[in-house]
Amino acid sequence: MNMTRRSLLVNGLLLSVWVLVVVWQIEEHNRVRESAKTDLRNRAEEIANTISAVIRGLEFRGAVLQDRAERVLNELVIGRTNELLKSSRLISVALLNAVGEPLASAGKPIDFGQKDLVQEGERWGRNSVTLVNPVVGASVTPEGVTNPTVVLPPRPESTNSFRDGGRGFPRREPRPEDAGATNDLNSLPPPPSRGERDGRFREGEGRPRRPPWLRGMDEKEYQSLIEKRALHGLVLAMSTESIQAACIQDFWLRSIIGLLASVSVIGSGLAWRNLAMSSDLQIRLVRASQLNLHLKEMNLAAAGLAHETRNPLNIIRGLAQMISRQEDAAPEIRKQSRDIIQETDRVTAQLNEFINYSRPREVRRTAVALGTVTGEVVRALNCDLEEKHIRLQVTNESVTIDADEQLLRQALFNLLLNAIQAVDPGGEIQIATQKRNHSEALLEVRDNGPGVPPDRRAEIFKPYVTTHQKGTGLGLAVVQQIVLAHGWEIECLPNEPRGAIFRITHLRLAAER
């Protein structure tokens, strides 16, 4: 329970750290994007200042012709002679009056009816941004336009009303005050100096001088035209490729950081899980070791008890034999004495098997000839074979293996005794040894008894599991102990058409000397 709570706490902490890192990277990405937008706004402001300075340089007497302004704007947009404009990717530009109407434009057309452009002064599109910037030095007050730069409409292209060699001055009707005037240039008053012109303009003594093609307009209409054509601001449309490139680069960087954070969190979680599992496994191993030690102590105690029990049984058996041999003993007493001897022998055999099962198996390998060991075991059980008239067939190859001779003899003895107990009188048993390859051999004991049911073949080697009424269930368990101690394998198979096969495999052949 404590380990589960601790795991939940650690996993929750790791998840919180991961969420914190992801949120941090998202915020940093948004900050980079806003920083790139701010840089683009600053560049747009610098470009607006540059264009304002250029327009100021083009004006004469506070006025700039529309066609001339548009030629300059086209040169700025298309030619991009200025390094600032080249790096900023200017798409289009438009000069605006005080009410937001275009006076001159260049580049792609701009939609001035966009809602966000009117309300916020900028509109961000997928590949471009449109920004509204004021012109430096121009302002509009309730009293009118202060220090304006006027963008005058282009002069007419028709030449019917022009004279003086097509210089663009329309014909002016004679005025009364011109009577008696002379064409002598020396009689005209000298033109005002530049300082005088600028001083009069700054003092409000006059407006920009009318172009020749507007002199026929009355003063009120002309002043209204000046107010409508006064330059107040400009609109820039710029490419957002730089922002997109910066955002993409930063996005990949943040993605890599997020991926590394995810891998770190997952790795830390798996490491903690493995640590928790290892700790739990170590605790279980300690408990299993303690239980194993306890079982080992109980096993030793049980083996000692079994060993000590054989002495009283031997005394009981000896006394029963003495009673059965007395000549003056009644027949009933002699019969009961023989029964005591049989039961004593049965219990003694069980104790011997238990002691053999509980004894540690220490393998001392030597070169053992299977044929020799098989012959010795057959001679030891020859009386049992003759008593049940069992036909025994031994097929031995010249096989020498690495094994503990005493343990191998005990295992083969138990297998053959198990087969003798399983077959009916007049049955048949086969013992076969053969080589499987250049390094291994196998040993089989076959019988034509009732066999072992399929559902009990995996349990037949467990202690106290037997198919015989008089069996103790420890013989095959001892065989499996010996087999596993040598690193071999044993299995129970059906013997067609009737019976069972006990096969021992992976017997390692002894090296030839």
N, C-alpha and C positions, 0 to 999 in steps of 0.2 A: 504494500500500500504506500509506504514512504517513498519507494523507488518510483512508483507511478506518479505520485504528486510531484516529485522532483523532476521527472521527465516532462510533465506538463508545464511546470514552471520554466524549465530551460527552453523548451520549444516555443513557449509564448514569448520569452525574452528574445530569442533569435528572430521570431517573426516580427516583433516590434522593431528590432534593429534594421531588418530588411525593409519594412515599410518606411522607416525614418530615412534610410538611404535613398529609396525610390522617390519619396516626396522631395527630398533635398535636391536630387538631380532634376526633377521636374521644375522646381523653383529656379534653379540655376539656368536651365534651358530657357525658361521664360525671361529671366533677367538678361541673358545674352541676346535674345530676340528684341527686347525693348531697347537694349543698348545699341543694337544695330539700327533700329528705327530712329533712335535719337541722333545717331551719327548721320543718318540720311537726312533728317530734318535740319541739322546744322549745316550740312553741305548745301541743302536747298536754300538756306538763309544766305550762305556765302555767294551762291550763284545769283540770288536775287539782288544782293548788294552789287555784284559785278555788273549785272544787266542794268541796274539803276545808274551806275557810274557811266556805262556806255551810252545810255539814253541821254544822260545829262551832257555828255560830250557831244552828242549830235544836235542838241537844241540850239536854236538861234532866236534871240529875243523871246525866250521862254516857250518856243514852239518847235515841234518835230513833225515832219510830214509822215503820214501813215505808211506810204509806200517805201519811204527810206527806212523807217523803223522796221518794217517787215523784212526788208532785204537784210538788215543787220541781224534780226532775230533768226532768219533762215540760215545765215552764215554761222551763227552760234550753234544752232541745232544740228545742221547738216555737216558743216565743216568742222566744228569743234576744234578750233585752233587753240583754245585755251586749255592748259593741262587740267585745270579743275573740272572743266566741262567734259573732257575726255574720260576722266576717271569716274564721273558721276552718271554717265549714260543718260543724258538729257533727251527726252522723247519729244516733248512739245512745250511751247511757252506762249502765253497770251497776256497782253496788257489790258488792264481793266480800269473803268472809271469808278466813281464813287458808289454807283448803284450796282456794280458787278457786271456791267455790260462790256464785252470785248471791244477794244479799240484797234488792236493789231495782234496778229497771231502768226505762228509758224509751227511746222510739224504736224502731227496727227491732230484731228479735231478733238476738242475737249467738250464734254457734256457739262454745261454750267448749271443744269437743273437737278443735279444729284443732291439728295436731301442731306446726306452726311457732309458733303462738300460745303453746302450753304451753312449748316449749323455748326460744324466743328472745324471748318477750314481745311480739312484734309479728307481724302478718301483712299483707302488701301484696297487695291485690287489684287488679282492673282499674280500678275507679272509687273505691275506698275503701281505708283502712288501719285496722287494729284494733290498738290499743296498750294494754298493761297498765301502770298507774302505781300506785305506792304512795300511801297517804293520809298526808299530813304529820302527824306526831305519833303514829302508830300503829305498833306493832312487836310481834312475837311472839317469845318466848324459850322455852327448855325449861321454865322455871318457870311459864309461862303468858302471858297477854296483859297487856301493860303500857300503862297510860294509854289504855284502849280507848274507842271510841265504839260503843255497842251499838245495832244496828238491831233493834228489837223487832217481833215480828209484829203485824199489825193486831188491834185488839180486836174481839170478836165483834159481829155486827150484830143478833143476837137481843135483844129487849127483855124477855123473860120473866124473866130473872134480874136485871134492873136496877130500881133504885128511885131515889128522890130526884129525881123529875121527869125521868127519862131522861138523867141526866148521865153514864151509862156506868160506874157503880161497881157491881160485883156484890154480891149479898147475902153477908154474912159471918156464920157461925154464932156464937152467944155463946160466949165462953170463960170458964173458971172465974175467971180473974183479973179478969174484968169485974164480978164480984158486988160489989154495993155501990157501983158506979160511978155517977156522976151525969152527967146531960146538961148540967150547967151549964157553959157555955163558959169562965166565969171560973175554974173549978177546974182546967182543962187547963193543962199546962205550956206556957210560951211556945215558939214554934217557934225552931229554931236560926237564927242569922244566916247570910248567904251565905258570909261568911268562915269561919265554923265548919264549914259544910257542905263547902266546898272543901278546908279543912284536913284534915278527917277523911278525905276521899276521897284526898287526896294522900298522907296518912300510911298508907293502906291499912286504915283502921279500918272501912271498909264498902264495899259495892258499890252500884251504882245501885239506888235504892229500887224495889221491885217495883211494877209496875202492878197495879191492883185485880183485873184478870181473870187475873193469874198468881199471886195470893197463895195459892191452893189447892195449888200445886205445892210439893213438898218441896224442901229446900235443895239437895240433890245434883243433882236434875234441873234446878233453876233455874240453878245454877252451870254445868252442862253446856250449858244453853241460852245462857247469857251468852257462853261461850267460842265456841260455834258462830255466834252472831249478832254477834260483835265485828267491826267494820269494819277491814279490813286493806288493801284496795286497790280500785281501780276500773278498768274497761275503757272505753276511748273508741273509738268508730268515727267516723272523720272522712273527709270527701270529699278526693280527690286531684286535684280540678279545677285547683287552683293549680299543682300540680306538672306536670300535663299541659300547662297553658298555658305555663309557663316552659320546659318541655322542647321543646314545638313551636316556640316562638319561637326558642329557642337552636338547634334543629335546622335551621331555615331559615337562620339566620345562618351556622352552620357549613357548610351546603350551599352557600351563596353564596360563602363563602371558598374551599371546596374547588373549586367551579366556576371561580372566578377563577384559582385555582392551576393547575387543569387547562388552562384557556385559555392562561395564561402559559407553562406548560411546553410545550404544543403549539406555541404561537407561537414560543417560543425554539428549539424543535427545527426548525420549518420555516425560521426565519431562519438557523439554522446550516446547514441543508441547502442553502438558496439561496446562502449565502455560500460553502459548499464547492463547489457547482456553478459559481458565478461564478468562484471561484479556479481551478477546473479548466478552465473555459472560457477564462479569460484565459491560462492556460498553453498551452492548445491554440492560441489565437489567436496567441500569440507564436511558437510553433513553426511554425504555418502561415504567419505573416508571414515568418519566416526562410526557410522552404521556398519561399515565393512569390518572395522576393527572390533566392534562389538560382536558381530557375527563370527569373526575369526576366533575370538575368545570363547564364544559359546560352542563353536565347532570343536575347539581343543578340549573344552570341558566335557562335551558329549563323547568325543573319542576316548578321553581318559575314563569316563564312566563306563563306556562299552568295554574298554580293555579290562577294567576292574571287575566287570560283571562276568567275564568269561571264567574267572577262577571259581566263584561259587557254582557256576554251571558245571564246571569240570568235576567238582566235588559231588554235586548231585548226580551226575552221570555215573561216576565211579560207584557211589552207594547203590544206585539202581542196578548196576551190573552185578554187584556182590549179592544183592537180594535175589536177582533172577538166577544166579548160579547155585543157590543153596538147594541141597537135595530134598530137605524136609519142608521146603516152601510149597504152599498150595499152588495149584495151577493158575488160579485167579490172580494171586499175588505176582507170580512170574509174568503173566500177561500185562498187568499194570506197570510192572517194572520196565518191560520192554517199551511200553507206550511212553513212559517217562524218558527213556533213553532217546527215542525218536524225537520227541518235542524238544529235548535238550539239544540234540544235534541241529534241529531246525533253527532254534534261537541262536545257537552258536554260529551257524552259517550266516545268518542275518547280521550278527554283530561283526563278523569278519568282513563282510561286504561293506558295512557302514564304515569300518575302520579304513578299509582300502579306499573308499570314496573320499573320506575326509583327509587322507594323507596327502601332503604336498607332492606334486609331480616334478621332480628334478630330472631332466633328461641328460643322460651321459651317452653321447652318440659314439657308436663304433660301427665298423663294417659288419653287417649281419646278413647271412645267407638265408633267404626266405624259405628255401626248401628244408634246411636243417631245423629251423624253428617250427615249421609246419609238422614235420615228422615227430618231433618231441611232443607237441600238443596232442597229436593223434594217438600216440602211445599212452599218454596220460588219461585219455578218455576212451580207450579201447573197450574197457569193460562196459561202459554205458552204451556204446555202439552195439556190442554183441547182445546186451540184455534186450534191446528193442529191435534187434535184427535189422539195423540200418545199413544200407549200402552207401559206402563212402567212396567218392571218386576225387582223386587229387591230381591236378594238372599244374605242374611246376616247371617254369623255365629257370634257367640258370641266372637268377637275379640276386644281386647283392646291393643292399641299401644302407644308408646312414640312419641308424636308429639306436635307441636304448633296448638292448636285447631282452632284459627282464620285463620292461613295460610292454614291448611288442608281444612277448609270449603271453602275458596276462590278457592283453586285448584280444588276441586270437583265441585264447582259451575261452573267454567269455562269449565270443561270437559263436564258436563251435558248440559250447554248452547250451546257448540259447537256441540254436538250430536243433539240437538233439531233443530239447524239451518241447519244441514246437511241432516236430513231425510225429506222425502216427507210427506204431510198430510196423516194420517192413518198409519204412520210407527211404528217401534218397537225399544225400547231401553232397554238394560239390564244393571243393576248395580250388581256386584258380589264381595263379599269379602270372603276370605278363608285363612286358615293357610297352609303354605307350609311345615313347620317343627315345631319343638318345640320352635324356636326362631324368626321366620319370618312369615310374612303374605303378601298377595298381594291384589290389588284393580284393578278391570277391569270395563271399561265403553264401552259397545258394542252398535252398531247401524247397521241398514240395509240400510244406505244411499248409495251414490255413491262410498264411500271409498276414499282412497288416492293412487294416482299412485305410483308404486314402486320407481321411480326415484326422488320422492319428499318426501319420508318418512323420510329421514335424515334431510331435510331442513324445515320440517313443524313446528319445534320448534324455528326457527329463527324469529327475529322481522320483522314484516310487510310482512310475507309470509303467504298467506291464499288461500284457494280454494273457498271461498264464495265471491260473488260479493259485499255484504254489510259488510263483515268482515273487521276488522282493522288490523289483523295479530299480535295482541299483547296478545291475550288470552292464547294461548298455550305457548308463550314465558314466560308469568308470571307463568304458571304452571311448566315449566321446572326450573325456578328460585327457586320456592318453593321446588321442588323435590330435586334439587342439594343442597339446603341449609340444608335439613334434612339428606343428604347422601343416598338418595334413587336413583332408576333408573326408567326411563320411556321410553317406546318404542311404536311405532305405527306398528300394525300388521294387515294383512287382515282378515276379518271376512267372513268365507265361509257360504253360497255361495255369499253373497254381503254385503258390508259395511266395517267398520273399527273397530279395537279394540285398545284402549289406556290402556296399562297395566303399573301399578306402582308396582315395586317389592322392596324387602329388607326392608319392613316395620317392624321395630323391635317391638316385642311384649313387652308390659309392664310387669314388674315383679309383681307377685301376692303378695299382702300385707295381 
